[in-house]
């Protein structure tokens, strides 16, 4: 498992948080309980199985619901 942090464009409302959270949780290989969208910081943190997906797959899921990804970082858990 790896831990990822994705910096997003500024989140403007609580429904933005839900949209991003649901998009990330829908990606196969993301540990759903680990998903944490931080409204004030405009970041999403989550754990994922690097054997099943790359962080780019999660970035695509976020951009597909209309949010811009600024940068990503991945660390060993």
N, C-alpha and C positions, 0 to 999 in steps of 0.2 A: 504494500500500500504506500501511496505517496500522498502528501498534503499539498494542496494548491491554494494560492490566493490570487484572485483576479480583481484588478482595479477597474471599475466601471466609470462611465460618464456619471455626472451627478444625478443621483436618484431624487426625484422631486415629490413623490407621494408614496404612501404605504402600499397602494396597489402595485406600484413598480416593484417593490420588494417581493410581493407574492408572485408576480409574473416571472421574475428572475429565479426565485426559489423553485417554482414549479418546473421551469425549463431545465434547471440543473438537475433536479431530482429525477427527471424523465430520462436522463442519459444513462444507458446501460453501463454498469461498472462504477457508478458513483455511489458511495456509501450514504444512503439517504439521511440517516440520523446525524451525519456530520455536517450537513449543509447549513451554513450560517451566513445570511445576507445582512450586512451592517448598513443600515440606512444612512446614518450620519457620515460614515467613512466612505460610502459608495463602494464597498468591497464585498466580495463573496468568498468564503473559505469553505473548503470541503476536502474530504479524503476520497481517493479513487484508486482503483486497481489498474496499474500501468500496463498490465498484461492484456487488459480488455479494451482500453481506450487511451487516447492522448488528451492532454489538456486542450488541444485545438478543437476536439470534438465538443467539449463543453463551451468553448468560446463561440463556436458556430451556433449552438443551441441558444446562447444568450443573444447573439446578434439576430437570430431568426425571429425573436420576439420583440426586436426593435431597440435594443440597447447596445451602445458602443463599448467595446472592450478597449481600455487604455493600455494595460500591460498585464502580464501574468508571471507568477513565479511558482516553481515547484520544488519541494524539499522532500527528502526521505522522512518518513514518519517516525 
